[in-house]
Amino acid sequence: MLDNDPQPVSLTGLLILAAITIIFLVIVWLIGSAFVRPENEPRAHGWNKYDHASVVTG
């Protein structure tokens, strides 16, 4: 029979896990921010070609 002798959590292990987590979150944040357009930037080529056209009737 094998004895399950759990090792205590080391400070080094926690620091490595925290560093990996932070690096992962930064990568996700950078990928997400690449697809965000600032509010004041106009749309270059939207789906609607009449998006910025004003229609004069009458």
C-alpha positions as a Python dict, from the first residue, in 0.01 Angstrom:
ca = {
    (1, 'M'): (0, 0, 0),
    (2, 'L'): (125, 348, -84),
    (3, 'D'): (139, 609, 184),
    (4, 'N'): (-13, 939, 75),
    (5, 'D'): (211, 1191, 243),
    (6, 'P'): (90, 1530, 118),
    (7, 'Q'): (361, 1789, 90),
    (8, 'P'): (291, 2128, 242),
    (9, 'V'): (242, 2415, 0),
    (10, 'S'): (568, 2599, -45),
    (11, 'L'): (606, 2971, -88),
    (12, 'T'): (801, 2914, -409),
    (13, 'G'): (515, 2710, -554),
    (14, 'L'): (265, 2982, -470),
    (15, 'L'): (484, 3251, -626),
    (16, 'I'): (527, 3049, -945),
    (17, 'L'): (151, 2988, -964),
    (18, 'A'): (81, 3358, -907),
    (19, 'A'): (331, 3457, -1178),
    (20, 'I'): (179, 3215, -1428),
    (21, 'T'): (-169, 3345, -1346),
    (22, 'I'): (-65, 3708, -1390),
    (23, 'I'): (107, 3634, -1722),
    (24, 'F'): (-204, 3450, -1844),
    (25, 'L'): (-433, 3738, -1745),
    (26, 'V'): (-206, 3994, -1913),
    (27, 'I'): (-209, 3792, -2235),
    (28, 'V'): (-590, 3767, -2226),
    (29, 'W'): (-614, 4142, -2155),
    (30, 'L'): (-383, 4227, -2446),
    (31, 'I'): (-576, 4005, -2687),
    (32, 'G'): (-906, 4153, -2571),
    (33, 'S'): (-785, 4512, -2594),
    (34, 'A'): (-675, 4455, -2954),
    (35, 'F'): (-1041, 4418, -3054),
    (36, 'V'): (-1177, 4720, -2865),
    (37, 'R'): (-1230, 5041, -3056),
    (38, 'P'): (-1214, 5374, -2871),
    (39, 'E'): (-1547, 5555, -2839),
    (40, 'N'): (-1432, 5868, -3026),
    (41, 'E'): (-1282, 5679, -3321),
    (42, 'P'): (-1516, 5673, -3622),
    (43, 'R'): (-1605, 5347, -3787),
    (44, 'A'): (-1393, 5294, -4095),
    (45, 'H'): (-1598, 5035, -4282),
    (46, 'G'): (-1917, 4933, -4109),
    (47, 'W'): (-2173, 4686, -4229),
    (48, 'N'): (-2415, 4967, -4310),
    (49, 'K'): (-2289, 5183, -4597),
    (50, 'Y'): (-2538, 5456, -4501),
    (51, 'D'): (-2418, 5465, -4143),
    (52, 'H'): (-2288, 5824, -4152),
    (53, 'A'): (-2499, 5960, -4437),
    (54, 'S'): (-2771, 6203, -4353),
    (55, 'V'): (-3085, 6162, -4557),
    (56, 'V'): (-3255, 6480, -4674),
    (57, 'T'): (-3623, 6436, -4743),
    (58, 'G'): (-3877, 6678, -4874),
}
